[in-house]
Amino acid sequence: MRKFYQFAFIILMSLILLASCSQDSKKYRIGVSQCSDDIWRDKQNSELQIGAYFHDNVELRFAAAFDSDERQIQQIDSLVGTGIDLLIVAPNQVSTISPAIDRAYDKGIPVIVFERKTNTKKYTAYMGADNYEMGHLMGEYIATRLHERGRIIEVMGLKGSSPAIERHNGFREAIAQHPGIQVVATLQGDWTEPTAYNTVKQWLDKNKGEKIDLVFGMNDRTAMGARKAFEEAGSVMPLFCGIDGLPGENGGIRLVLDSLLDASYIYPTHGDQLLQLAVDILEGNPYEKETKLMSALVTQDNARVLLMESEEIMRQSHNLEQLHEKASQYLDQLGNQRTLIFVALAAILLLLALLAGIYMYYLQRARIQDERMLMEREQLDFYTQVSHELRTPLTLIQGPLDQLLRTNDFRGASDNARELFSIVRRNTQHLTGLINKMLDAQVGTPIQEMTSAQVDAITVSQPIANPAAVPEQDEDAPTVLIVDDNADIRTYLRSILQGQYRLLEAEDGKRGLELAREQVPDLIVSDVMMPVMNGLEFCQQVKKDDISSHIPVILLTARALEKHQIEGYESGADAYITKPFSPELLLARIGNLLHSRHQLKDLWGMKPATGTSATPSQDIAVASTPIEDAFISRFKEVVVERLSDSNLSVEDLAAVMGLSRVQLYRKVKALTGSKPVDLLRKARLAQAQKLLQETALSVSEIAYQVGFASPSYFTKCYKDEFGTVPGEARKS
């Protein structure tokens, strides 16, 4: 059987390894830190995502800083903290982002700087267009377009960013070659249309009437912002040139085609090429450290052709995304089917193992049965020898006892004395019968029969006396649960406690635990050595249960050593009495424990109204367990939550707390000395008193709000509790 389990384990592990091998062994996590969020970067992010479609082991994590150095630094550190394998970053400014890039690089993370440069040397590769060349070529085009003569406004990009610096340097160097071209103003922008609009508008307000032939914005959005400023100012419209040359409805190519811009310059995104560079670095393939992207001028002459090509590329990209989505769905379905297959195989394997286990169980059971029969035979031989040694002292006990029972002194004894003699005689006969049965087993009587029907069949040859009549018990008397497997011990305890307490009996700890939960007695007296569940375990279970945790437990036992007493108290017992014991000691301990529980606590902090003679309820400190404190706290919460419900009953409270009505009643009564319905009324009156003192609500409104069905009944209850009517309490 051991070999079978080993075989099953090998097959199961093989299935798991097979499933794991079907997955990619290495998954790359690439962080992308964009300095801003605009249509150019949206296009690049889309291209990066399309590039990832061809690499199932690539996961992209995007972050946009919205032109904020501080935010981009935090985002780079956060991406590094998530455990990325490579960082792609477009720095917002040349110098400020460098420390964050250095930290990533120093941790061994490859870094690709794209589109914008930084002053750090700690990067793995750079990819981007030549911004200096772009500015220079745009300057040459503008000089040609203006026929070597004109007045120009230059609107810069974000201050400190490498594209703005390089485009400006290239543009001014080209313009410097044409003395007839005058740069009237160089205005600071930040790549956004609103900033360009405000900057140009302020310049126009200060320089009204100045003739401008062309405005060069360092991107298309900047150029369009300048155009709006000129339109609103009513000035003679100059020409406008930008850079980006994006496709789409609001892209630079469409703006040139619609004559809103005179020219633009394609600033390539190439997100797919950027992703391939990242994968080459991660997989150890050859790559170029510096990659310059090709760019082109967009004018009226080529705008239509470029737009058509760009739209076709966008359409194909859209189709590719749809194909990828469908392929992903098919792969998910395939993965689910594969998972179901592995689950089915595992279930079959486990079923086989279960069947084998059942077979081995029956084999083991048969072996144990054989061993048990052998042990019983050995025990029987031992009991036979011992029984011979017991017959002499047992005869010396039974003989004198029978003689005593036939004397006149016994016939004149009280009913209680006759009952005690009956217990002694019955147990003596029982022990005699056991010894006789053990002796009979020598000639073939099975021990199973000896310990069951035949032993119980032992009868008293002649009845001694009728048991004393049990006094009628007071229904309001405290309830004591007696737990003992010995019926005579239960009878003896009943003779001590009857008349003062209502009594419940259980023959073992398991049945006692059931009665403790069902009836919630006020106190438990339990033996320690019992079958099914012994007294120590029974006590522990009682103290753990929310319903019975408050019940005092007295353990009765013949185990008198100190370690046994410690064991009893550690199980949660409230008292430990060794046998033999005096009835007076037992009654005293029971009385003290019950008295300590009948102390009313002030649950609601109620105080009498000012000027009244009512005495506030006393808050008596009574030792309690965390379980009891939690129960009372929960009870208070349940009452307060439903305080305004005039139909709220004890049954409702019990249902919410997961108890029966009897369990809630006895638990609350034992812990507080009050009935649940009385505590509910006190809670309502306490809340009413608070509302009278702190609000301007009328007496009727307060009565309904705290759950009284009528103001008149509320007034009566309030006066009974505080000695004054609600209206007078408010006046005082």
N, C-alpha and C positions, 0 to 999 in steps of 0.2 A: 504493500500500500504506500509505503514511503517513496518507492520508485515512481509510483503513479503520480503522486503529488509533485515530485521533482519534474516529471515529464510535462505535467500540466503547467507548472510554473515556467518551464522553458518555452512552451508554445505561446503562453500569454505574453512573455517578454519579447518574443519574436514578433508578435503582432504589433506590440507597442513600438518596437524599433522600426518595423516596416512602415508604420504610419508616420513616425517622425522623419524617416529618411525621405518620404515623399515631399517634405517641406524643404524650402531653401535652407542650406546650412548657414548662410550668412545674410543678414538683412542690414542694409546701410540706412542710417538716419542722417539726412542732410538738412541743416538749418539755413534758411534764407532770410537775411536781414536787409529789408529795403529801407532806404532813408526817408521815403515818402510814399504816398498813395495817389497815383494818377493813372490816366489811360495808358501812358507809355509803360508803366510798371505792371498794370493789369495785363497788358499784352505779353510782357515778358514772363510773368507768373504763369499765364496760360500755356505759353510755349514750354516752360519748365515742366509743367504737369503732363503735357503731351509727350515730352521726352521721357518722362518716367514710365509711360505706358509700355515702353520697350524694355524696361528693366523692372521685373516683378519684385526684385529684392531691394528696391529703393523706396524710402518713405520721406516725403518732403514736409518740413515744418516752417511755415511762413510767419514773418513778423514785419510790421510797418511802423516806422518811427514818426511819421507825419512831420518831417523836417525838424525834429527835436533831437539835439545831441544827447541830452540826459536820458531821454526815453530809449534811444538806440543803444546806448551803453548798457542800460538795464536789460534790454531785450537780448543783446549778445551774451551777457553773463547768464541770463536765464536759459537761453538755448544751450549753452555749454553745460549748465547744471543739469539739464535733462538727459545728458549723455549722447550728444550727437557725435557722428563720426567725421563730419566735414562741415565747414562753415563757408557759405557764400555771402559776401557783404558788399553793399554799395554805401560807402561812408558818406555821412551827411556833410562833413567838412574835412579838410585835409588833416588837421592836427588833433582835433578833440576826440575823435573816435579811436585813435591809435592805441591808447593804453588797453582798451577792451580787446582789440584785435591781438595785441601782444600777449594778453593773458590766455586767450584761446590757443594761440600758436605755441606758447610755452608749455601747455598741457599736452602737447603732441597731436593736436587737432589740425589737419590740413586746412589752409585758408585760401579761398579764391576771392580776390578783389576784382570787382567788375564795374564798368561804366565810370566810376569815379576813383581817383587815386588818393593815397594817404602818404604821410611822410615816414611811415614805418617800413623797415625792410623785412619784417617778419611776416611774410606771406608766401604761399606755395606757388601761386600763379596769378597772372592778371589777364583780364579780357575786357576789351572795350574799343571804341572808335578813337581816332586821333582828333581830339577836340581842338588842338591848335590848328591843324590842317583845315578842319571844318570852319573855324572862324576866319582863317586866312582866305579860303576859297570864297566864302560868303562876302568878304570885303572886296575881293577882285570882281565878283559878279555885280555888286552894288556900284562900284566905280564905273564899270562898263554900262550898267543900266542907266546911270545918271549922265553918261557921256562926259565923264571926268570932271563934272562940276555940280555942286549942290550942297545943301545943308542937311545934316543927319543928327538924329537923336539915337543914342545907344541905351537900351534898357538891359541891365545886367541880371545874371542869375543870383542864386543864394550866395551871400558874401562868405568867402572862405572855402567854397566848394571848388574842387579841381576843374570841373567842366567850365564854370564861370570864369575862372582865372585864365585857363588856356584858350578859351574861345575869345575872350577879350584881348589877350596878347596877340593872337593870330590876326584878329580883325584890325586892330590898331596898326599893326606892322604893315598890313596890306594897304590900308587907307593912307598911311604915311607916304607911300610911293606916288600918291596922286594929290598934288598941292591944291587942285581945284575943289577937292572934297573937304568940307569943314565939319568936324564933329562938334555940334553946338553944345550938346550936354550928354553926360554919361550918368544915367539915373540908376539907383540901386533897387533891384527887385529881388524876388525870392522864388522864381519859377512859376508863381501862381498868377492867374488872371486878375483877381481883385487887387493884389498889391501893385501890379503894373498899371492898372487903371488909376488907382489913387495917386501913384507917383507922377504919372504923366499929367493927370488933371491938375495937380498942384503946380507943376511947371508951367502949364498953359495959363493958369490963373495969374502967375507972376510975369509971364512974358507974352501978353496978349498982342496979337498982330504980327508976331515974328513968323516968317515964312519957313516952313520945314518941307524938304523934298522927300525924305524917306526916314522911316523909323525901323531900326534893327532890334528886334527882340531876341534874346538868346534861346527862346523856345517859342513854339507856335502859340501857346497860351499867353505868354507875355506880349507877343505881337498883337493878339486879338484884344487884350486888355487896353493897350495903347490906342488901338483903332476905336474902341468904344469911347474913350476919353475925347478923342478928336471929334467924333460924331456929336457928342453932347455939347462940346464947346462951340460947334458951328464953324470951326476953322476950315480953311481950305484943306482937303484931304490929301495927305502925302501917300507915298507908297509904303507898304508894310512887308517886312521880311522876317521869317522866323526859322527855327530849327526843330526837327523831330520827324516831320514828314510821315506821320502815321496814317494808315488806312482807316476806313470806317467813316461813319456819318459826320463826325466832328473832327476828323483827323486832318493833318496838315495838307495831305494830297487833295482832299475834297475842298479845302479852303482855297487852295491855289486854283483848282479847276473852276471854282465859283467866283474867282477874282477878288475874294476877300483878302487874300495875301498875294503879293506879287511873286514871291518865291519862298521855298522852304528847303530844308536839307535833311535827307533821310538819316536819322540816327538809329542804326540797327539795334534790335533787341536780342535776337538770336538766343532765346532761352533754351532751345533744344541743343544747340552747340555748347552752351554753357554747362548743361547737365552732362553731356557726353564727356566734357573735360573733367568734371567732378568724378564720374565713374572711372575714367582712366586713372586718375590719381589714386582712388580707393583700391582699385584692382591691381595696381602696380604696373600699368601699361605706360609706354612712352607718351610724353606730352610736351607741349611748348610752354615755357614759363611766361612768355609775353605773347599774347595773341591780339593782333590789330584787326578790327572788323572793317569791312569795306562800307563806304557810304556814297551817296549820290545827291546831286542838286535836283530839286523839283521846280520846274517852271511851267508856264502855259504850254510849252512845246511838248513836254513828255508827261504831264500830269494825268491825262486820260489813260494812257497806256499803263502807267504805273498803278493807277487805281484799279484798272481791270485785273491786272496781275495780282494785286494785293487781295482783292475781293475773292478771286478764285482760290488763293491760298487759304483764306479764312473759311471758305465753304468746305474745302477739303479737310481742314482742321476740325470743323464741326462734324463732318462725316466720320472722321477718325475717332472723335470722342464718343459718338453714338456706337460705333463698332466696339470700342473698348468697353463701354457700359454693358453691351449685350454679352461680350465675351466674359466679363466679370460675373454676370448672372449665371452663365453656363458653368463656369468654373466653380461657383458657389454650390450649384446643384450637384455637380460632380463630387465636390468635397463632402456634401451631406450624404450622398449615396455611399461614398467610401466609408464614412463614419458609421453608417448603419450596418454595413457589412462587417466592420470590425466589432461593433457591439454585438451583432448576431453570433459571430464566431466566439467572442468571449462568453456570451450567455450559454452557448452549447458546451463550451469547455467547463464552465462552472457547474452546469447541470450534470455533466459526467462526473465531476469531482464530488458533487452532492450525492449522487447515486452510490459512488464508491464509498463515501463517508457513511452512508446509511448501512451499507453492507458490512463495513468494518464495525459499525456500532453494534449490530446484532451479534457479530462474532465476539466482540468484547463483552457484551452483556452475557452471552452464554458462558464465557470463561469466568466472569465474576460470579455467576450463579453457582458454578461448580466450586469455586473457592469459598463461597459463602456456606454452602452445604458442609464442606469440610470443616470450616471454622465453627459452625454450629455443633457439629459432632464433638469437636474438641471442647467447646464450652460446656456441652451437656455432660461430658465426663467430669469436668471440673465441678459443675454444680452438684453432681451426684455425690461426690466426695464431701463437698461442703455441707450438703444437706444432712448427712449423717452426723456431722459435728454439731449441727444446730438443734437436733431433735431433743437432746437432753435439757438444755436451758429453756427451750420452748415448752417442754412438758412441765417444768418447774413453774413456769408462768401460768400456763393454761389451767393446770390442776387447781392450784389455790384460788384462782379467779372463779372457776366454776363453783367451788365450795362456798366462796364469799357470796355469789349471786343467789345461793339457796338459803342464806341465813335470814333471820327475822329483821336484822338491821337493814338489809337491802330493801326488803319489802316495805319498810316504813320510811325509806328515803324520799326526798323531794323529787319532783318531776325532773328538775335540772340535774340532780345527782344521778338519777336513773338514766338520763340521756348520756351523761359522761361515761357511766359504766357500760352503756350499750356501745359507745364508740370503741372503748378498750376491748371489749369482748369480740366485737365484729372484726377488728383489725387482727386480733390474735388468731381467730379462726381463718382469716384471710391468709395470714402467714403460714399457718399449718397446711392450708390447702395448697399453697405454692410449693412447699417442700414436698408434699405428697405427690404432686404432679411431676416434679423433677425426678422423684424416685420412680414414678411410673414410666417416665421417658426411657428408662433403662430397658424396658421390655417392649419398646416400639412406639410410644405415643409421641407424635411430632411436637416440637417445641412451639410451632406457630399456634397450634390448638391450645397448648398450655397457657399462652399469654393472652388469649382472647376469650373465646366463648366458655371454655371449661373453667377458667379461673373465675370469670364473672358469675358462673353458675353456682358458686359456693354460697350456701344459704345458712342462715342462723337456725339452729335446730329448734330453738324455742324463743319466741319474742320475749324481750325483757320488759319493756315498758313503751307506752306511746310517747312520742316526742312532745315537748311542751308547746302549748299553743302560741303562735306568733302574734304579738300585740299589733293592733291596727296602726299603720304608719301615717304620720302627718304628711300630707302632700307638699307642704311648705318646708318640711325639714330638709336639711342638707342631704345630698345624695353621695353615698360612698360606694365605690366600685371595688369588689373583692376579686382578686385574680390569683387563683391557686389551682394546681392540677389535682390536689388531694381533696376529695369531697368532704372528708371529716374535718380537715382544717377549715374549710369554708363554713361548715356547720358550727365549729367552735367559735369562729370570728362572728358569725351571725348571732350566736347566743350572747356575745359581748355587746354588739352594736345595735341590735334590734331594739326598737322603742325610741331611740334617740335620732336615728338616721334612716333615710330611705336607702335600701340596699339593692345593688346589682351584683351579679356573680358571673365570672368567666373561668373556664377550665384551663386556659393557656393564654400566653401573651398575644397571640394573633387575634383570638376572639376578644380579649380585653381591649386591644387597640380598636377593633371595630365598635365595641360598645362606647369607648371613650369618645370616638368621633361622632357617633349617632346620638348619644344621650348627654354628653358633656357633663359628667358628674362633678361634684364640688371637691372630691378628694379620692385618691386611689390607694389601696393597700394591696401590695403584690408580693408574691413569693419570688425567689431568685431562680432556683433550680426547677425548670419546667420544660416539658417537651414543646415542639413546634417553634416556639419563640421564648427564650429565657427572660427573666425579669430585667436584666441589665439592658438587653436590646429593646425590650418593650418600653422601658423608661426613656431611653434615647429617642425612640420614635414618637412617644407622647410629647416630649419637650421640643421636637423639631416641627411638629404639626401646628399650623396657625390656629386650628380649632381648639386643640387640647394643650397648647404650650403653657397655659396659666395654671393648670391643675396641679396641686401639690401631690407628690408621690412618696409614700412610705414603703420601704423595702423591708420585708421580714425574711430572715434567713438564719440557718444554723452555722453559716460561715462567719466565724467570729474574729478571725485574724485582722490585724490592722490594715494589711494590704487589700483584704476583701472589702473593708469599709471604704477605703480610698477609691477602690474600683466602683463601688456603688455611688458615691458622691460625684465622681467624674462622669457617671452616666446621666446625671441630672437629678438624682434623688434629693428630696427635701429633708428626709429623715431616714435613719438606718437603725433598725431594732433587731437584736439577735435573739434567737430562741435558746432556751425558753424565756418568755417574757410575762410580765404581770399585766392583767387587763387594765389596771389603773394607769400604767405608763402609756399604754397604747391610746386610751381615751384622752389622756392629757395632751399627747402629741397631736392627735387629730384636732382637738379643740383649739389649741394654739395656732395651728396652721390655718384652720378655717377662719379664726378671728382676724388674723393678719390680712386676709383677703377681703374682709367686709369693711373696707375703709373707703368712703366716698371721696373721689377726687373732684375738684372744680374744673370741669372740662371747658367751660365757656367763659370763665373769668367774670361771672355775674356779680353785680354789686347792687345793693338796694338804692332806690331813688333818694336824692338828698332830702333830708328832713324826715325820713321815715324811721321807724323803729325796727325794721326787719334786720335780722342778723345775716350777714353774708355767709354763703357756704364756705366751709373751711377747705383749704387746699392742703391735705395731709400728705406728706412725702411718704410714699410706699415703695419699697424696692420692687423693681420690675425688670424684665428682660428686654433686650432689643426687639424680640419678636412681638412681645406684648405692647411695647411703645409704638411699633409700626402698625399694629392692629388698631389701637386707639386713634392714631393719627389718620389712618385710612377711614375709620368710622366717622371721624369729624369731617373729613373732606367730603365724603358721600352725603352726609347730612347737610353741610353748608351748600353744596352744589344744587341740592333739590329743596332748599328751604322754602321757596315761594310756592311749591306745589302743595295745595291744600289737601289733595287726595293721597299724599305720600303716606304709606303704611309701613309697618315693621316688615311685612312680607316683601315690599319693594326694596327696602334697605338690605334685607337678607339676600335677595336675588342678585342685587348689584355686587355684593361682596362675595358671592359664590357660596353662600351658606343656606341651610334650612332655617325656618323661623325659630325652631327650638334651639339650634346651635347658636344663632345670633343672640337669642334671649339669654341663654345660660352663660355664654362667653362674656357678654357685656355686663350682666348682673354680677358675675364673679369678679370682674376687674374693677367695677365702679360702685357696686352696691345699689345701682339704680336699674330700672327697666329701660329698654330702648325707647319706648314711647314717652317715658318721663324725660329722658335726655333730649329727645326731639323737641318736646314742648319747651324745655329750658333753653335750647339753642334758639328757638324762635323768639322767645321772650328776651334773650340776651341781645339778639340783633335788633329787636324792636326798641329796646332801651337805648341802644347806640344811635338808631335813626332819630329817636325823639330828641336826643341831645345834640346831634350834628346836622340835622336837616330841618326844613320848614314844611315837610309833608304833613298832611292831616293825619289824625289818629286812624281814620278809616283806610286811608291809603297805606299807612304803615301796616295795619292789620292784614290787608290783602297781600302786601308785598312779602311778609314773612310767613305766609301760608295759612292764616286763620280764615275759616270759611265765613265768619261774620264778625263785625266790629264789637258786638255786644259780648260774644264769647271771649274775644281777645281781651276786652276790658276786665272781665271777671278773672281770667287767668293771670293777667298782669297784677291785679290787686292781690290775688292769693299769693303771688310770688314776692312782690315788693312792698305790699302794705299800703299802696296808694293807687289811684286811677291814673291812666296815662296822661290825661290833660293836666292834672296837678303836678305830676313829675316834671313836665315841660316848663310850667310856670316857675317852679322852684329853681 
